[in-house]
Amino acid sequence: MMAQQLKTFQGKVNTGLKATGEAAKNGADAVYSKAMNNPRTAAAVVLGTGVAAALLWLANRNGTFSALHKKVLGNVRKAPTRSRRARAA
């Protein structure tokens, strides 16, 4: 009796998950096809991908933000200091 109930519940859960997955895939496919048929959306996707790639390239080229921050602080600390004497008028 108990095993039969468990099998029944398991069948309902599997069926529900399968239907949900198919609905999500169908929805994603519909959104993708609608977006790719609109030239503005396609241009925005290409432009956004390019900007993201450029930012990732810059981050890898220059190192992380903390490394860049340390580099700038080091340069500022090495900079010559101004004289603290008052100017003669």
Backbone as a chain_set.jsonl record, in Angstrom:
{"seq": "MMAQQLKTFQGKVNTGLKATGEAAKNGADAVYSKAMNNPRTAAAVVLGTGVAAALLWLANRNGTFSALHKKVLGNVRKAPTRSRRARAA", "coords": {"N": [[0.83, -1.192, 0.0], [1.816, 1.319, 0.915], [4.108, 1.56, -0.701], [2.931, 1.65, -3.202], [1.575, 4.098, -3.089], [3.761, 5.832, -2.912], [4.952, 5.421, -5.417], [2.936, 6.472, -7.019], [2.931, 9.194, -6.237], [5.546, 9.842, -7.016], [5.382, 9.541, -9.774], [3.629, 11.645, -10.391], [5.168, 13.872, -9.656], [7.391, 13.653, -11.397], [6.104, 13.963, -13.87], [5.094, 16.544, -13.609], [7.473, 18.061, -13.399], [8.626, 17.552, -15.877], [6.771, 18.723, -17.624], [6.977, 21.383, -16.806], [9.63, 21.978, -17.475], [9.53, 21.721, -20.271], [7.73, 23.779, -20.894], [9.2, 26.008, -20.082], [11.344, 25.871, -21.863], [10.015, 26.196, -24.311], [9.021, 28.784, -23.938], [11.409, 30.27, -23.708], [12.485, 29.828, -26.232], [10.557, 31.133, -27.796], [10.83, 33.81, -26.958], [13.486, 34.281, -27.718], [13.374, 33.925, -30.552], [11.589, 35.964, -31.231], [13.026, 38.215, -30.388], [15.331, 38.08, -31.989], [14.269, 38.572, -34.465], [13.815, 41.235, -34.473], [15.501, 44.02, -35.489], [16.647, 46.062, -33.88], [16.875, 44.9, -31.36], [18.626, 42.816, -31.899], [20.895, 44.294, -32.588], [21.373, 45.544, -30.14], [22.019, 43.356, -28.549], [24.375, 42.459, -29.761], [25.998, 44.754, -29.438], [26.012, 44.971, -26.619], [27.291, 42.578, -25.938], [29.791, 43.042, -27.07], [30.685, 45.252, -25.529], [30.778, 44.077, -22.982], [32.753, 42.145, -23.461], [34.937, 43.814, -23.987], [35.265, 45.078, -21.511], [35.924, 42.883, -19.9], [38.325, 42.165, -21.137], [39.887, 44.444, -20.583], [39.961, 44.282, -17.797], [41.407, 41.911, -17.427], [43.787, 42.613, -18.694], [44.787, 44.796, -17.242], [44.839, 43.818, -14.722], [43.328, 43.047, -11.543], [40.902, 45.138, -9.837], [41.792, 45.794, -7.264], [44.55, 45.378, -7.506], [45.173, 47.368, -9.373], [44.457, 49.584, -7.872], [46.349, 49.47, -5.787], [48.646, 49.921, -7.315], [48.252, 52.548, -8.219], [48.186, 53.897, -5.75], [50.827, 53.427, -4.92], [52.22, 54.894, -6.868], [51.326, 57.452, -6.265], [52.35, 57.817, -3.694], [55.076, 57.809, -4.243], [55.405, 60.129, -5.614], [56.859, 63.389, -6.013], [56.97, 65.605, -3.234], [55.405, 68.69, -2.418], [56.919, 71.772, -1.524], [56.808, 72.941, 1.799], [57.277, 75.409, 2.684], [56.474, 78.819, 3.173], [55.671, 81.121, 0.622], [57.669, 83.859, -0.36], [56.531, 87.132, -0.341]], "CA": [[0.0, 0.0, 0.0], [2.674, 2.497, 1.031], [4.962, 1.606, -1.885], [2.093, 2.072, -4.329], [1.346, 5.538, -2.955], [5.001, 6.513, -3.249], [5.09, 5.368, -6.871], [1.956, 7.403, -7.581], [3.444, 10.545, -6.015], [6.745, 10.016, -7.819], [4.932, 9.728, -11.151], [3.066, 12.986, -10.51], [6.26, 14.837, -9.576], [8.154, 13.569, -12.636], [5.286, 14.528, -14.937], [5.052, 17.996, -13.398], [8.781, 18.639, -13.723], [8.826, 17.453, -17.32], [5.919, 19.729, -18.254], [7.537, 22.696, -16.485], [10.835, 22.145, -18.288], [9.136, 21.939, -21.665], [7.131, 25.107, -20.987], [10.29, 26.98, -19.982], [12.092, 25.824, -23.121], [9.175, 26.811, -25.341], [8.987, 30.225, -23.679], [12.716, 30.832, -24.043], [12.589, 29.798, -27.696], [9.685, 32.169, -28.347], [11.449, 35.111, -26.685], [14.693, 34.382, -28.549], [13.017, 34.128, -31.959], [10.984, 37.297, -31.344], [14.086, 39.208, -30.239], [16.249, 38.029, -33.129], [13.581, 39.097, -35.64], [13.792, 42.682, -34.347], [16.883, 44.468, -35.719], [17.161, 46.846, -32.759], [17.251, 43.982, -30.297], [19.83, 42.119, -32.342], [22.002, 45.25, -32.469], [21.644, 45.739, -28.71], [22.691, 42.152, -28.051], [25.743, 42.481, -30.281], [26.694, 45.851, -28.782], [26.208, 44.606, -25.215], [28.312, 41.533, -25.884], [31.068, 43.692, -27.342], [31.073, 46.053, -24.366], [31.162, 43.15, -21.918], [34.04, 41.55, -23.819], [35.962, 44.842, -23.819], [35.499, 45.261, -20.067], [36.662, 41.713, -19.411], [39.686, 42.26, -21.663], [40.586, 45.466, -19.808], [40.195, 43.781, -16.441], [42.499, 40.935, -17.495], [45.006, 43.291, -19.119], [45.267, 45.674, -16.185], [44.762, 43.157, -13.425], [42.091, 43.294, -10.803], [40.741, 46.501, -9.341], [42.646, 46.0, -6.092], [45.929, 45.515, -7.984], [45.268, 48.687, -9.974], [44.389, 50.525, -6.758], [47.663, 49.446, -5.133], [49.595, 50.527, -8.235], [48.022, 53.991, -8.183], [48.64, 54.372, -4.447], [52.286, 53.421, -4.948], [52.661, 56.024, -7.684], [51.032, 58.687, -5.535], [53.288, 57.915, -2.57], [56.407, 58.073, -4.774], [55.415, 61.437, -6.264], [57.572, 64.394, -5.218], [56.095, 66.421, -2.391], [55.557, 70.135, -2.568], [57.595, 72.43, -0.414], [55.845, 73.462, 2.76], [57.66, 76.765, 3.056], [55.607, 79.878, 2.672], [56.295, 81.903, -0.426], [57.983, 85.249, -0.018], [55.711, 88.038, -1.146]], "C": [[0.872, 1.252, 0.0], [3.559, 2.651, -0.205], [4.169, 2.078, -3.098], [1.819, 3.568, -4.277], [2.603, 6.327, -3.336], [5.229, 6.533, -4.76], [4.145, 6.355, -7.544], [2.447, 8.843, -7.428], [4.663, 10.829, -6.882], [6.371, 10.263, -9.285], [4.376, 11.12, -11.375], [4.17, 14.046, -10.503], [7.057, 14.832, -10.877], [7.399, 14.204, -13.798], [5.241, 16.045, -14.835], [6.359, 18.666, -13.771], [9.036, 18.633, -15.224], [8.014, 18.521, -18.04], [6.473, 21.131, -18.0], [8.779, 22.973, -17.329], [10.517, 22.426, -19.737], [8.539, 23.329, -21.848], [8.206, 26.187, -20.937], [11.082, 27.023, -21.285], [11.295, 26.48, -24.246], [9.122, 28.33, -25.175], [10.297, 30.89, -24.056], [12.91, 30.866, -25.557], [11.752, 30.904, -28.336], [10.295, 33.556, -28.144], [12.666, 35.311, -27.577], [14.33, 34.675, -30.008], [12.398, 35.508, -32.169], [12.062, 38.376, -31.283], [15.002, 39.224, -31.459], [15.595, 38.51, -34.419], [13.48, 40.618, -35.596], [15.217, 43.201, -34.485], [17.464, 45.273, -34.564], [17.63, 45.936, -31.631], [18.521, 43.238, -30.663], [21.047, 43.029, -32.221], [22.372, 45.474, -31.002], [22.378, 44.544, -28.121], [24.146, 42.142, -28.501], [26.561, 43.563, -29.591], [26.988, 45.529, -27.311], [27.274, 43.538, -25.044], [29.697, 42.121, -26.124], [31.575, 44.508, -26.171], [31.519, 45.151, -23.223], [32.514, 42.515, -22.205], [35.172, 42.555, -23.635], [36.283, 45.065, -22.348], [36.263, 44.087, -19.481], [38.109, 41.742, -19.895], [40.497, 43.282, -20.879], [40.907, 44.979, -18.399], [41.341, 42.775, -16.436], [43.826, 41.602, -17.845], [45.616, 44.096, -17.982], [45.302, 44.995, -14.824], [43.457, 43.508, -12.736], [42.051, 44.735, -10.324], [41.666, 46.751, -8.158], [44.111, 46.142, -6.501], [46.141, 46.893, -8.602], [45.272, 49.768, -8.891], [45.734, 50.605, -6.041], [48.717, 50.129, -6.004], [49.466, 52.043, -8.2], [48.492, 54.567, -6.847], [50.159, 54.419, -4.377], [52.833, 54.591, -5.739], [52.437, 57.345, -6.968], [52.023, 58.863, -4.391], [54.706, 58.228, -3.04], [56.522, 59.47, -5.378], [56.15, 62.445, -5.392], [56.589, 65.262, -4.441], [56.379, 67.889, -2.643], [56.236, 70.704, -1.339], [56.555, 73.03, 0.518], [56.214, 74.885, 3.21], [56.691, 77.771, 2.45], [56.356, 80.683, 1.623], [56.553, 83.327, 0.062], [57.184, 86.177, -0.928], [56.45, 89.258, -1.577]], "O": [[0.681, 2.144, -0.827], [3.738, 3.763, -0.7], [4.687, 2.826, -3.928], [1.83, 4.236, -5.311], [2.519, 7.36, -3.999], [5.653, 7.548, -5.314], [4.511, 7.0, -8.526], [2.387, 9.624, -8.378], [4.802, 11.926, -7.423], [6.98, 11.099, -9.953], [4.612, 11.721, -12.423], [4.107, 15.011, -11.264], [7.368, 15.898, -11.41], [7.993, 14.904, -14.619], [5.337, 16.748, -15.841], [6.356, 19.727, -14.394], [9.59, 19.584, -15.774], [8.514, 19.158, -18.968], [6.439, 21.977, -18.894], [8.954, 24.08, -17.838], [11.155, 23.269, -20.367], [8.811, 23.99, -22.851], [8.131, 27.173, -21.67], [11.449, 28.1, -21.754], [11.85, 27.236, -25.043], [9.174, 29.07, -26.157], [10.296, 31.962, -24.661], [13.444, 31.836, -26.095], [12.183, 31.536, -29.301], [10.278, 34.382, -29.056], [12.857, 36.393, -28.133], [14.91, 35.568, -30.626], [12.66, 36.153, -33.184], [12.015, 39.344, -32.043], [15.404, 40.297, -31.909], [16.298, 38.828, -35.378], [13.095, 41.232, -36.591], [16.07, 42.853, -33.669], [18.661, 45.176, -34.293], [18.67, 46.182, -31.021], [19.398, 43.051, -29.819], [22.114, 42.585, -31.798], [23.552, 45.582, -30.666], [23.265, 44.709, -27.284], [25.044, 41.849, -27.711], [27.702, 43.317, -29.198], [28.088, 45.787, -26.824], [28.07, 43.592, -24.106], [30.663, 41.743, -25.46], [32.763, 44.466, -25.85], [32.523, 45.428, -22.568], [33.333, 42.362, -21.299], [36.253, 42.188, -23.176], [37.447, 45.223, -21.982], [37.154, 44.276, -18.653], [39.02, 41.383, -19.149], [41.655, 43.033, -20.544], [41.992, 45.234, -17.875], [42.166, 42.791, -15.523], [44.875, 41.197, -17.344], [46.831, 44.075, -17.786], [45.773, 45.596, -13.859], [42.599, 44.188, -13.3], [43.045, 45.456, -10.399], [42.264, 47.822, -8.064], [44.84, 46.939, -5.911], [47.178, 47.518, -8.379], [46.009, 50.749, -8.989], [46.203, 51.698, -5.725], [49.583, 50.837, -5.49], [50.475, 52.747, -8.157], [49.132, 55.618, -6.821], [50.719, 55.365, -3.824], [53.808, 55.218, -5.325], [53.264, 58.253, -7.055], [52.488, 59.978, -4.155], [55.467, 58.854, -2.303], [57.631, 59.942, -5.628], [56.077, 62.371, -4.166], [55.516, 65.606, -4.936], [57.483, 68.263, -3.039], [56.124, 70.155, -0.243], [55.541, 73.564, 0.069], [55.517, 75.478, 4.033], [56.168, 77.577, 1.353], [57.563, 80.893, 1.746], [55.755, 83.909, 0.796], [57.176, 86.009, -2.147], [55.886, 90.112, -2.261]]}, "num_chains": 1, "name": "protein.A"}
